[in-house]
Every structure is written in structure tokens, then in C-alpha cells.
Amino acid sequence: MDALTTPSNWQRVRLGDVGNPCMCKRVMKHQTT
């Protein structure tokens, strides 16, 4: 799985597991800031 290779994808996989697309954007914004 490339998710392990890329940190960006890793977060997507972790958030995807939760099943919350809204949270994914929220967490991504917090991580970027």
C-alpha cells in the first residue's frame, strides 16, 4: 500500500476508516496550519 509510503495518504486512509469526509478536511486544515 502506498499509503504507508506517503504521509498524506496515510492520513487519508486513517480518516477514511472513520468514514467522515468532513472530518478529513478539518483534520487536513489543522495539520497544514
N, C-alpha and C positions, 0 to 999 in steps of 0.2 A: 504493500500500500504506500503510495507516495505521501499520504497524509503525515506519516512519521518523518519523512524527509523534509517536508516544508512545515514550518511553524504555523503559517497562515492556514494551511489546510487542516492542520491538527485541531485548531480551534473550531473550524467548520465542522469537523467530524464530532467533536465533543458537543457542540451546541446542537448539531443535527440530531444527536442521540436524544437530547431532551425533547426535540420536536417543537421548538419555539423560534420561528423565524424572526419574530420581533426582538426577542432577547439577543439573538445573534447580532443584529445591527447595533443594539445597545451596548453589548459587551465589546464589539469591534470598535465602537466610538471611544469607549473608556480606555481600551488598550492603545489606540492610536494616540490619544491625548497624553 
